[in-house]
């Protein structure tokens, strides 16, 4: 169950960053609120997951989901570049997070 909570926390992290982007420097109130709620949920769920998952592995997987998810959101919705080198390093982030899940406990 802790791993599902950690994954949900990672998705909340992506929502947090996306809302921050859409908030236009916290000038758009609805996205500012979305950012605060998603960020708070993300941190809360991370703290719950870390009661059963080692801190290094949990934090790395959480940040990996947040980073990779944010890059994907940027590519899909904000017209950010999809250069092959960027995709390669995105795959490295995903492989690293998956490796820590598989081998790091």
Buried (B, 14 or more C-beta within 10 A) or exposed (E): EBEEBBBBBBBBBBBBBBBBBBBEEEEBEEBBEBBBBBBEBBBEBBEBBBEEBEEEBBBBBBBBBBBBBBBBBBBEEEEBEEEEEBEEEBEEBBEBBEBBBEEBE
